[in-house]
Amino acid sequence: MKQRRLTLLTGTILALFSLPLAAHDDKIHKATVGLVAAATKDGLDLNTKTGMVKVKYSSKTTFELDNKPAERKNVRVGDRVGVLGSKLPSGDLMANEVILGVPEQKPAKATAEKKSEHKH
């Protein structure tokens, strides 16, 4: 009986601590993600899988690092970031939010290949 309670308590604690991570991940799926190629006080150039995207900041643009507020000065060339915003008629992206420290996404295909290679 004690073992069952301990298992239930452990599962509950893990679920509660994973909620903020799940919310952050969901936001990243909607973001334009890439490496910062250039950064200025007015915006950044973002090198994405599909090419270079010019990102502009407004006075309302917010910055986030590890689910905490950050500042635009924290954006550095070479950083992997996610940008949530709206596309302008010029093709540029007006940033509502810039998420810093986005982890590299592991390719799903490589994971599936590793599983299929595993033999008993």
Residue pairs with C-beta under 8 A, 6 or more apart in sequence:
20 67
24 67
24 99
27 82
27 84
27 99
28 82
28 99
28 102
30 84
31 82
31 83
31 84
31 99
31 102
32 46
32 48
32 53
32 55
32 82
32 83
32 84
32 85
32 93
33 48
33 80
33 81
33 82
33 83
33 102
33 105
34 46
34 47
34 48
34 49
34 53
34 80
34 81
35 46
35 47
35 78
35 79
35 80
35 81
36 44
36 45
36 46
36 47
36 75
36 76
36 77
36 78
36 79
36 80
36 81
37 44
37 45
37 46
37 47
37 52
37 77
38 44
38 45
38 77
39 45
39 75
39 76
39 77
41 57
41 72
42 56
42 57
43 54
43 55
43 56
43 57
43 92
43 95
44 55
44 75
44 81
44 98
45 52
45 53
45 54
45 55
46 52
46 53
46 54
46 55
46 81
46 83
46 93
53 83
53 92
53 93
54 91
54 92
54 93
55 83
55 85
55 92
55 93
55 94
55 95
55 98
56 88
56 92
56 93
56 94
56 95
57 72
57 95
57 98
58 94
58 95
60 96
61 72
61 85
61 95
61 96
61 97
61 98
62 69
62 96
62 97
62 98
63 69
63 70
63 71
63 72
63 74
63 75
63 97
63 98
63 100
64 70
64 97
64 98
64 99
64 100
65 74
65 99
65 100
65 101
66 101
70 100
72 98
74 100
75 81
75 98
75 100
79 100
79 101
80 101
80 102
80 103
80 104
81 98
81 99
81 100
81 101
81 102
82 98
82 99
82 102
83 93
83 95
83 97
83 98
83 99
84 95
84 96
84 97
84 98
84 99
85 93
85 94
85 95
85 96
85 97
86 93
86 94
86 96
87 93
87 94
88 94
